[in-house]
Amino acid sequence: MDLIKDFFHNFYYYTIDILPYFLVAVLITSIFQGFTKLSWLKALLKEEKTAPIYTGFLGGLLPLCSCSMLPVANLINSLSKNYAPVLSFLIIAPVISPVTLLLTYGYFGLTMTLARLIGTFLFAFLFAYLMGILFKKPKGIPLLMGASQQEKGIRLFFYHIKDNLFGIGKYLFLGIFIASLIKTFFPAELVKSIAGSFVSYPLMSLVAIPVYVCSGEEVPIAKALKDIGFTSGNALVFMLSGTGVCMPTIIATLKFLPKGLVLSYLIFWFLFSVIMGVIYDFILWNLLV
């Protein structure tokens, strides 16, 4: 009975935590899609070689969390000729922002901030370009912005708000349901006893995935984990995985990305976060001391 209560508590918490940001993002994105030509975004996405760089920096400047970025990612994907631009945006947007960088600097210092910033951008560009080569977009599928050329203004706005709200929303709530199950039956406290061992890095990443945190929220949580005995590298793994790979986001991307690409996204994020944590503890930390 207690586990059932915990599940509904977690489900309620995740929903309340995510939904306002998601709804605001859906509204803003649909307004852009319905009432603007988005010529500036189309111009950025026109050049395939540089588009992932532009969308990556765009993601780094926007204050978006893992789920509120989804309507924007759907829009970028609908205007792109390949998957590289949306992948670059998806990786960077929830992890890097002026707020998260300032918080990271305040709690952990310059070295951790630079590791988070540079590591995420390098990983995003490398992964985006690689997946853009390995996964080709099917030809002949109409772009979202061209789906209804005759519609104008309000009609086009409602078309896009329905697509964003219900198309992505159903996957989002499925992800919240799964994340609540994992959070209920696999609490993070189980891994405290192995902090600092090599097993702790992948395990920290696995625990962080279902523990949904908004952009910026992960920094004080990571600081608390460090205060109770985890290493700085463990904390970095949590910050990267907790924001970059949350279960609702992963499942929601199935709406506009192939299953194989989503699986690759999940695996590479897991490996990246673990490698960054190990590098920080065993290389960067030794240089500091």
KAVEN-V225493 format. One line per field, one symbol per residue. ss: DSSP state (2 for helix, 1 for strand, 0 for the rest). A space follows every 50 residues. Layout:
ss: ???
This chain:
ss: 02222222222222222222222222222222222000222222220222 22222222222000000002222222222000022222222220000222 22222222022222222222222222222222220000000002220000 00222222222222222222222222222222222002222222000222 22222222220000002222222222200002222222222222002222 222220002222222222222222222222222222220
